[in-house]
Amino acid sequence: MRVVIVGAGEVGYTVSGQMAKEGHDVTVIEWDPARAEKVENELDVMVIRGNGARPQVLEQAGVTKKSPVDLMIACTEKDEANLLSCWIGKRNGVQKAISRARNLEFTDSESWARELGIDIMISPERSVAREIEELLAVSSALRTVEIAGGRAGVYVFRMAEKAPLAGVSLKEFRKRHPDLVSIIVFVERGHTGFLPGGDTVLLPGDLCYAVSFRNQVWRLEDLFGARRRKPLRRVLLVGGGKVGFQVARRLEEHHKNVDIRLIDMNSEKCDRLSRELGRTVVLCGDAADKDLLNYEGVGSSDGFVTTTASDESNIVLGILGKSLGTSKSIAVVRRKAFMQMEKHLPVDALVNPHLSMASAIMQQVRFPRSRGQLSLLDNIGAEMIEGVIPQESAALGRTIMNLDLPQGIILALVERGKHIFVPWGDTELLAGDRVILFAASDRMSEALDILGV
């Protein structure tokens, strides 16, 4: 596949490296000399130095009608440059164009992408705001991502020492709780991780990735011995940028009784936010001021979320909020190196919008007809796909136990009409079933072939 990637920042670098490893013919356009040199020295791709929104530069990268490019990905930090790059590319024969869009108005409606001829427009800020909201709502979860249209999610819990599930096999877990729509799809134990089987016994300290209905998560918290969640009462947000605004707006929409306070140092931004948000109290001040945080009740808050443009500030402020007594501290970071420090920082969760963006792009490359990929599994060698069983699938009418799915593949949920359930070995798949499938990264294509998705 011929691929042109405009922008070699964190997202562009990650996607370029991954696609090059998978054998694609990749050309990267980058105007910044340092970034261009880094890609040239470290990745097996062609690099064009210049502005990817200019027709002459795109032509240098091979974007011409004579030899059409299969895929263009525009992921610079400027929306206008991304949109223009894709618009020019589509008019020069690019088969599929994916654009990053940070400004929310571009993704509020699908008409923007459609009218510009762009195939997919992705806003990582929206997805990370959803993740933060879910992390606040399920306070004992270390990570979370919504699936099945928001009716279910993947929740990561640490197994407590005396938890009811400790020492129990997954087969026994299903037998004891047949009415619980939940399945463990991945386990991290020490420095290793694996997709479990029915005979896997869960141990204290295991980091367990569980798929569950949203309205049943409280039961999982009990089973893992986690601290029982309570309704959100007060959340403090730091940073009035796109992520902070999105989190505040989602909390206003979905949590009617929560006291939301947003702190930012820019007075003009605060004025605008106070007009655009409803119930959120917007405060103009320095979030590093302990007196201000204490006055606003950080010690009794259910969540303290730092979303400024600086990774370092977000981490330091997140640590400060935790030291002052907040129940859950969440920091937004954009560099991979900081994500690797998560286990060593006194912050409850780190979230990375760039990883979400890179994951969404790679899903479109690998599995263009599927619905989604679980970004939080990227670093542990597993993937999630939502797909529909077609009429021509060879899996139709066969039970799951007779599909001969290899080790490392888990069929987590089946959505049939309005009904969602965890399948058993004797479950038969029907045409139109929407399945949520987990697999080791090197097994996903094999799993999709077996199911005909």
VEXFIDREN-702132 format. One record per residue (C-alpha): residue in one letter; z, y, x. Coordinates in Angstrom, 2 decimals. Each point is the difference from the previous one (the first is absolute). Layout:
<pts>
> a / Z / Y / X
...
</pts>
This chain:
<pts>
> m / 0.00 / 0.00 / 0.00
> r / -0.91 / 3.47 / 1.28
> v / 2.97 / 2.32 / -0.45
> v / 0.44 / 3.71 / 0.72
> i / 3.56 / 1.35 / 0.06
> v / 0.54 / 3.76 / -0.04
> g / 3.35 / 0.92 / 1.53
> a / 1.98 / -1.83 / 2.69
> g / 3.53 / 0.91 / -1.01
> e / 2.62 / -2.64 / -0.80
> v / -2.02 / -1.37 / -2.94
> g / -3.41 / 0.15 / 1.68
> y / 1.29 / -1.59 / 3.21
> t / 1.70 / -2.86 / -1.88
> v / -3.00 / -0.78 / -2.19
> s / -2.48 / 0.31 / 2.90
> g / 1.97 / -2.43 / 2.14
> q / 0.38 / -2.52 / -2.79
> m / -3.67 / 0.11 / -1.00
> a / -1.14 / -0.30 / 3.61
> k / 2.18 / -3.12 / 0.41
> e / -1.63 / -1.49 / -3.07
> g / -3.44 / 0.39 / 1.58
> h / -1.39 / 3.02 / -1.83
> d / -2.29 / 2.55 / 1.67
> v / 2.25 / 3.09 / -0.04
> t / -0.80 / 3.62 / 0.89
> v / 2.82 / 2.56 / 0.00
> i / -0.56 / 3.76 / -0.32
> e / 2.78 / 2.23 / 1.36
> w / -0.03 / 3.65 / 1.08
> d / 3.36 / -0.01 / 1.83
> p / -0.61 / -0.91 / 3.70
> a / 3.35 / -1.77 / 0.49
> r / -0.38 / -2.17 / -3.10
> a / -3.63 / -0.79 / 0.81
> e / 0.93 / -1.04 / 3.55
> k / 2.85 / -2.20 / -1.25
> v / -2.34 / -1.88 / -2.36
> e / -2.69 / -0.30 / 2.67
> n / 2.43 / -1.42 / 2.55
> e / 1.92 / -2.35 / -2.27
> l / -2.42 / -1.27 / -2.66
> d / -3.31 / -1.83 / 0.09
> v / -1.86 / 2.61 / -2.08
> m / -2.58 / 2.74 / 0.53
> v / 1.41 / 3.54 / -0.01
> i / -1.88 / 3.15 / -1.02
> r / 1.71 / 3.30 / 0.82
> g / -0.51 / 2.60 / -2.68
> n / 0.64 / 1.15 / -3.56
> g / -0.63 / -2.87 / -2.40
> a / -0.83 / 2.39 / -2.83
> r / -3.14 / 1.23 / 1.78
> p / -3.33 / -1.73 / -0.74
> q / -1.09 / 0.09 / 3.66
> v / 3.17 / -1.77 / 1.15
> l / -0.30 / -2.62 / -2.73
> e / -3.59 / -0.59 / 1.03
> q / 1.19 / -0.61 / 3.57
> a / 2.32 / -2.66 / -1.41
> g / -2.92 / -1.72 / -1.68
> v / 0.43 / 1.33 / -3.53
> t / -3.68 / 0.19 / -0.95
> k / -2.18 / -1.30 / -2.82
> k / -2.07 / -2.00 / 2.49
> s / 2.89 / -2.30 / 0.90
> p / 2.67 / 0.20 / -2.72
> v / 3.68 / -0.31 / 0.90
> d / 1.91 / -2.62 / -1.99
> l / 3.30 / 1.86 / -0.16
> m / 1.23 / 3.52 / 0.74
> i / 3.72 / 0.80 / 0.15
> a / 1.00 / 3.68 / 0.19
> c / 3.71 / 0.27 / 0.84
> t / 0.52 / 3.32 / 1.77
> e / 2.90 / 2.23 / -0.99
> k / -2.34 / 2.44 / -1.79
> d / -1.06 / -0.97 / -3.52
> e / -3.05 / 2.24 / -0.01
> a / -1.32 / -1.55 / 3.21
> n / 0.53 / -3.50 / -1.42
> l / -1.76 / 0.79 / -3.26
> l / -2.93 / 1.70 / 1.71
> s / -0.40 / -2.85 / 2.51
> c / -0.17 / -2.57 / -2.79
> w / -2.30 / 2.17 / -2.13
> i / -2.46 / 0.38 / 2.89
> g / 0.33 / -3.69 / 0.86
> k / -0.77 / -1.18 / -3.54
> r / -3.12 / 2.14 / -0.06
> n / -1.08 / -1.61 / 3.23
> g / 0.22 / -3.56 / -1.23
> v / 3.66 / -0.94 / 0.67
> q / 0.69 / -3.01 / -2.22
> k / 3.71 / 0.66 / -0.56
> a / 2.03 / 3.15 / 0.75
> i / 3.80 / 0.22 / 0.05
> s / 1.69 / 3.39 / 0.26
> r / 3.59 / 0.96 / 0.65
> a / 1.24 / 2.76 / -2.33
> r / 3.38 / 1.58 / 0.70
> n / -0.27 / 2.73 / -2.66
> l / 1.13 / -1.59 / -3.23
> e / -2.52 / 1.83 / -2.18
> f / -2.78 / -2.07 / 1.57
> t / 1.57 / -3.26 / -1.20
> d / 1.49 / 1.23 / -3.30
> s / -3.32 / -0.95 / -1.58
> e / -2.64 / -2.57 / 0.96
> s / -2.71 / 2.53 / -0.84
> w / 0.22 / 1.67 / 3.42
> a / -0.99 / -3.15 / 1.84
> r / -2.55 / -1.01 / -2.62
> e / -1.78 / 3.37 / -0.08
> l / -0.12 / 0.18 / 3.80
> g / -1.37 / -3.52 / 0.19
> i / 3.00 / -1.20 / 2.02
> d / 0.96 / -3.60 / -0.72
> i / 3.75 / 0.18 / 0.65
> m / 2.39 / 2.92 / 0.47
> i / 3.46 / -0.93 / 1.32
> s / 3.18 / 2.08 / -0.03
> p / 2.66 / -1.58 / 2.23
> e / 2.46 / 2.65 / -1.15
> r / -0.10 / -1.40 / -3.53
> s / 0.65 / -3.58 / 1.10
> v / 2.86 / 0.97 / 2.31
> a / 1.58 / 2.09 / -2.80
> r / -0.08 / -3.07 / -2.26
> e / 1.66 / -2.06 / 2.74
> i / 2.74 / 2.60 / 0.49
> e / 0.69 / 0.18 / -3.74
> e / 0.35 / -3.78 / -0.17
> l / 2.26 / -0.07 / 3.07
> l / 2.27 / 2.53 / -1.70
> a / -0.01 / -1.88 / -3.30
> v / 0.84 / -3.36 / 1.65
> s / 2.58 / 1.25 / 2.46
> s / 0.70 / -3.34 / 1.71
> a / -3.69 / -0.66 / 0.78
> l / -1.08 / 0.73 / 3.57
> r / -3.70 / 0.16 / -0.92
> t / -1.89 / -0.08 / -3.27
> v / -3.55 / 0.22 / -1.33
> e / -1.09 / -0.09 / -3.64
> i / -2.58 / -2.55 / -1.18
> a / -1.47 / -1.19 / -3.31
> g / -0.46 / 3.54 / -1.25
> g / 3.63 / 0.88 / 0.65
> r / 1.49 / -2.83 / -2.12
> a / 0.99 / -1.95 / 3.10
> g / 0.69 / 0.74 / 3.63
> v / 0.72 / -1.45 / 3.42
> y / 3.59 / 0.64 / 1.05
> v / 1.49 / -0.68 / 3.43
> f / 3.67 / -1.02 / 0.08
> r / 2.36 / -1.09 / 2.77
> m / 1.87 / -3.22 / -0.86
> a / 3.76 / 0.67 / 0.00
> e / 2.48 / -2.40 / 1.60
> k / 1.43 / -1.36 / -3.26
> a / -3.00 / 0.59 / -2.24
> p / -0.62 / -2.54 / -2.81
> l / -3.43 / -0.77 / 1.50
> a / 1.26 / -0.62 / 3.54
> g / -0.46 / -3.66 / 0.93
> v / -2.18 / -0.68 / -3.05
> s / -3.57 / -1.35 / 0.20
> l / -2.74 / 1.91 / -1.79
> k / -0.73 / -3.09 / -2.11
> e / 3.62 / -0.03 / -1.17
> f / -0.10 / 3.77 / -0.55
> r / -2.88 / -0.43 / -2.49
> k / 1.84 / -2.81 / -1.82
> r / 3.23 / 1.98 / -0.32
> h / -1.74 / 3.12 / -1.32
> p / -3.06 / -1.10 / -2.00
> d / -0.02 / 3.20 / -2.09
> l / -0.04 / 2.29 / 3.06
> v / -3.54 / 1.20 / 0.75
> s / 0.37 / 0.08 / 3.77
> i / -1.21 / -1.79 / 3.12
> i / 0.81 / 0.39 / 3.71
> v / -3.29 / 0.50 / 1.84
> f / 1.09 / 0.79 / 3.56
> v / 3.12 / -0.43 / 2.12
> e / 0.89 / 1.75 / 3.26
> r / 2.59 / -1.92 / 2.00
> g / 1.03 / 1.47 / 3.33
> h / -3.15 / 0.87 / 1.90
> t / -2.31 / -2.25 / -2.02
> g / -1.46 / 0.06 / -3.49
> f / -1.64 / -2.60 / -2.21
> l / -1.35 / -0.69 / -3.48
> p / 2.56 / -2.40 / -1.49
> g / -0.49 / -3.26 / -1.89
> g / 2.03 / -1.65 / -2.74
> d / 2.28 / -1.72 / 2.53
> t / 0.78 / 3.22 / 1.91
> v / 3.76 / 0.71 / -0.02
> l / 0.99 / 3.66 / 0.09
> l / 2.67 / 1.04 / 2.50
> p / 2.33 / 2.99 / 0.30
> g / -1.73 / 2.80 / 1.86
> d / -3.50 / -1.00 / -1.16
> l / -2.25 / 2.89 / -0.98
> c / -1.64 / -1.24 / -3.19
> y / -3.12 / 1.40 / -1.65
> a / 0.31 / -0.73 / -3.73
> v / -2.53 / 0.56 / -2.79
> s / 1.73 / 0.84 / -3.27
> f / -0.28 / 1.79 / -3.32
> r / 1.39 / 3.51 / 0.27
> n / 2.40 / -0.59 / -2.89
> q / 1.43 / -3.10 / 1.71
> v / 0.63 / 1.43 / 3.46
> w / 3.71 / 0.41 / -0.78
> r / 0.29 / -3.79 / -0.19
> l / -1.57 / -0.35 / 3.44
> e / 2.51 / 2.49 / 1.39
> d / 2.81 / -2.21 / -1.29
> l / -1.57 / -3.16 / 1.44
> f / -0.48 / 1.55 / 3.44
> g / 3.55 / 1.33 / -0.05
> a / -1.34 / 3.54 / 0.26
> r / 1.82 / 3.06 / -1.19
> r / -0.69 / 0.32 / -3.71
> r / -2.17 / 2.98 / -0.79
> k / 1.18 / 2.79 / -2.26
> p / -1.98 / 2.61 / -1.90
> l / -1.25 / 2.87 / 2.14
> r / 2.11 / 3.09 / -0.42
> r / -0.82 / 2.30 / 2.90
> v / -2.83 / 0.06 / 2.57
> l / -0.51 / 2.51 / 2.80
> l / -3.51 / 0.50 / 1.39
> v / -0.81 / 1.81 / 3.24
> g / -3.50 / 1.44 / 0.39
> g / -2.18 / 1.55 / -2.70
> g / -3.32 / -1.37 / 1.21
> k / -2.24 / -2.42 / -1.89
> v / 2.30 / -3.01 / 0.33
> g / 3.15 / 1.92 / -0.93
> f / -1.75 / 1.55 / -3.00
> q / -1.33 / -3.39 / -1.16
> v / 3.44 / -1.65 / 0.28
> a / 1.65 / 2.83 / -1.95
> r / -2.65 / -0.16 / -2.71
> r / 0.28 / -3.79 / -0.35
> l / 3.79 / 0.21 / -0.23
> e / -0.31 / 2.66 / -2.69
> e / -2.40 / -2.18 / -1.99
> h / 1.77 / -3.36 / 0.30
> h / 3.71 / 0.83 / 0.41
> k / 0.97 / 2.52 / -2.66
> n / 3.69 / 0.35 / 0.89
> v / -0.22 / 0.30 / 3.79
> d / 1.04 / 3.22 / 1.74
> i / -2.84 / 0.78 / 2.45
> r / 0.39 / 2.56 / 2.79
> l / -2.78 / 0.86 / 2.44
> i / 0.65 / 1.97 / 3.21
> d / -2.68 / 1.85 / 1.98
> m / 0.14 / 2.88 / 2.49
> n / -3.23 / 1.69 / -1.14
> s / 0.78 / 2.59 / -2.71
> e / -3.59 / 0.21 / -1.28
> k / -0.19 / -3.77 / -0.34
> c / 3.35 / -0.01 / -1.80
> d / -1.24 / 2.62 / -2.49
> r / -3.10 / -2.07 / -0.74
> l / 1.95 / -3.26 / -0.34
> s / 2.52 / 1.59 / -2.37
> r / -2.91 / 0.97 / -2.27
> e / -1.79 / -3.38 / 0.20
> l / 3.02 / -2.28 / -0.38
> g / 2.10 / -0.25 / -3.14
> r / 3.60 / -1.19 / 0.45
> t / 0.08 / 0.02 / 3.81
> v / 2.31 / 2.59 / 1.57
> v / -1.95 / 1.51 / 2.92
> l / 2.15 / 1.36 / 2.83
> c / -1.26 / 2.18 / 2.85
> g / 2.03 / -0.92 / 3.06
> d / 0.45 / -2.10 / 3.12
> a / 0.63 / -3.69 / -0.75
> a / 1.67 / -0.32 / 3.42
> d / 2.81 / 2.26 / -1.29
> k / 2.90 / -2.37 / -0.71
> d / 1.76 / 2.59 / -2.15
> l / -3.07 / 0.33 / -2.22
> l / -0.34 / -3.78 / -0.35
> n / 3.68 / -0.45 / -0.79
> y / -0.09 / 2.84 / -2.54
> e / -2.96 / -1.67 / -1.75
> g / 1.88 / -3.30 / -0.18
> v / -1.72 / -2.16 / 2.62
> g / 3.15 / -2.13 / 0.33
> s / -0.17 / -1.09 / -3.63
> s / -3.79 / -0.24 / -0.19
> d / -1.81 / -3.24 / -0.79
> g / -2.91 / 0.91 / 2.26
> f / -0.88 / 2.37 / 2.85
> v / -3.74 / 0.08 / 0.76
> t / -1.53 / 1.89 / 2.93
> t / -3.72 / 0.75 / -0.36
> t / -0.77 / 2.88 / 2.39
> a / -3.12 / 0.05 / 2.20
> s / 2.06 / -0.98 / 3.07
> d / 0.88 / -3.66 / 0.55
> e / 2.77 / 0.93 / 2.42
> s / 1.58 / 2.44 / -2.47
> n / -0.17 / -2.54 / -2.79
> i / 1.78 / -2.63 / 2.08
> v / 2.71 / 2.36 / 1.25
> l / 0.57 / 1.49 / -3.45
> g / 0.06 / -3.49 / -1.52
> i / 2.73 / -1.01 / 2.45
> l / 1.90 / 3.19 / -0.81
> g / -0.18 / -0.68 / -3.73
> k / 1.26 / -3.55 / 0.52
> s / 2.88 / 1.21 / 2.15
> l / 1.01 / 2.44 / -2.76
> g / 0.30 / -2.80 / -2.53
> t / -3.23 / -0.40 / -1.96
> s / -0.42 / -3.47 / -1.51
> k / -3.58 / -0.40 / 1.22
> s / -1.87 / 1.91 / 2.68
> i / -3.82 / -0.18 / 0.10
> a / -2.19 / 1.66 / 2.65
> v / -3.78 / 0.45 / -0.04
> v / -1.60 / -0.70 / 3.38
> r / -3.68 / -0.05 / 0.88
> r / -0.04 / -1.54 / 3.46
> k / 0.09 / -3.76 / 0.51
> a / 2.33 / 0.26 / 2.98
> f / 2.79 / 1.33 / -2.22
> m / -0.44 / -2.84 / -2.51
> q / 0.85 / -2.44 / 2.79
> m / 3.38 / 1.75 / 0.40
> e / 1.03 / -0.61 / -3.61
> k / 2.53 / -2.74 / 0.78
> h / 1.72 / 2.20 / 2.57
> l / 0.38 / 3.18 / -2.09
> p / 2.87 / 0.78 / -2.40
> v / -2.52 / 0.77 / -2.75
> d / -0.43 / -2.33 / -2.97
> a / -3.81 / 0.10 / -0.15
> l / -3.03 / 1.45 / 1.79
> v / -3.27 / 0.39 / -1.91
> n / -3.40 / 0.68 / 1.55
> p / -2.90 / 1.45 / -2.04
> h / -2.47 / -0.72 / 2.81
> l / 0.67 / -3.74 / -0.15
> s / -0.59 / 0.07 / -3.74
> m / -3.33 / 1.75 / 0.55
> a / -1.14 / -2.34 / 2.77
> s / 0.97 / -3.03 / -2.06
> a / -1.90 / 1.21 / -3.07
> i / -3.12 / 0.60 / 2.11
> m / 0.16 / -3.44 / 1.63
> q / 0.40 / -1.62 / -3.41
> q / -3.25 / 1.64 / -1.10
> v / -1.72 / -1.31 / 3.13
> r / 1.31 / -3.58 / -0.16
> f / 0.26 / -0.57 / -3.74
> p / -2.10 / 2.66 / -1.77
> r / 0.25 / -1.60 / -3.45
> s / 3.77 / -0.46 / 0.02
> r / 2.46 / 2.46 / -1.45
> g / 2.63 / 0.63 / 2.64
> q / 1.66 / -0.95 / 3.24
> l / 3.68 / 0.12 / 0.84
> s / 0.37 / 2.43 / 2.88
> l / 3.64 / -0.85 / 0.74
> l / -1.03 / -3.44 / 1.30
> d / -2.50 / 1.36 / 2.53
> n / 2.36 / -0.23 / 2.94
> i / 1.14 / -3.57 / -0.69
> g / -3.33 / -1.78 / -0.21
> a / -0.33 / -0.43 / -3.77
> e / -2.05 / 1.58 / -2.75
> m / 0.01 / 0.29 / -3.79
> i / -3.04 / 0.12 / -2.25
> e / -0.32 / 0.52 / -3.75
> g / -3.16 / -1.57 / -1.41
> v / -1.51 / -1.51 / -3.14
> i / -1.02 / -3.67 / -0.36
> p / -3.71 / 0.10 / -0.94
> q / -1.82 / -2.22 / -2.50
> e / -1.76 / -1.86 / 2.80
> s / 3.16 / -0.78 / 2.01
> a / 0.36 / -3.63 / 1.11
> a / 3.78 / 0.41 / -0.58
> l / -0.37 / 0.21 / -3.78
> g / 1.80 / -2.74 / -1.90
> r / 1.74 / -1.31 / 3.12
> t / 3.73 / 0.14 / 0.53
> i / 1.27 / 1.98 / 2.96
> m / 1.37 / -3.16 / 1.63
> n / -3.53 / -1.45 / -0.08
> l / -1.68 / 3.02 / 1.59
> d / 0.94 / -1.20 / 3.49
> l / 1.11 / 3.46 / 1.04
> p / 0.83 / -0.13 / 3.73
> q / 3.41 / 0.78 / 1.43
> g / 0.49 / 3.75 / 0.23
> i / -1.44 / 0.84 / -3.43
> i / 2.17 / 0.90 / -3.00
> l / -1.22 / 0.70 / -3.53
> a / 2.76 / 2.41 / -0.98
> l / -0.81 / 1.22 / -3.51
> v / -2.55 / -0.62 / -2.73
> e / -0.81 / 2.71 / -2.54
> r / -1.54 / -1.53 / -3.15
> g / -0.64 / 2.57 / -2.70
> k / 3.31 / 1.82 / -0.53
> h / 2.01 / -2.86 / 1.53
> i / 1.01 / -0.11 / 3.69
> f / 1.67 / -3.09 / 1.44
> v / 0.77 / -1.84 / 3.24
> p / -2.22 / -3.11 / -0.03
> w / 1.28 / -3.54 / 0.52
> g / -1.83 / -2.84 / 1.69
> d / -1.32 / -1.25 / -3.35
> t / -1.32 / 3.43 / -1.09
> e / -3.74 / 0.00 / -0.75
> l / -2.03 / 3.09 / 0.86
> l / -2.27 / 1.50 / -2.65
> a / -2.99 / 2.33 / 0.23
> g / 1.21 / 3.60 / -0.14
> d / 3.42 / -0.75 / 1.48
> r / 1.07 / 2.79 / 2.33
> v / 1.77 / -1.58 / 2.95
> i / 2.21 / 1.52 / 2.67
> l / -0.49 / -1.96 / 3.18
> f / 1.93 / 0.06 / 3.27
> a / -1.36 / -1.58 / 3.15
> a / 0.25 / 0.12 / 3.76
> s / -2.59 / 2.47 / 1.26
> d / -2.18 / -2.76 / 1.46
> r / 0.08 / -2.00 / -3.25
> m / -0.84 / 2.64 / -2.63
> s / -3.78 / -0.52 / 0.06
> e / 0.51 / -3.76 / -0.36
> a / 2.33 / 0.55 / -2.96
> l / -2.52 / 2.28 / -1.75
> d / -2.77 / -2.57 / 0.54
> i / 2.11 / -2.74 / -1.60
> l / 0.78 / 2.17 / -3.03
> g / -3.51 / 1.43 / -0.22
> v / 1.34 / 3.56 / -0.02
</pts>
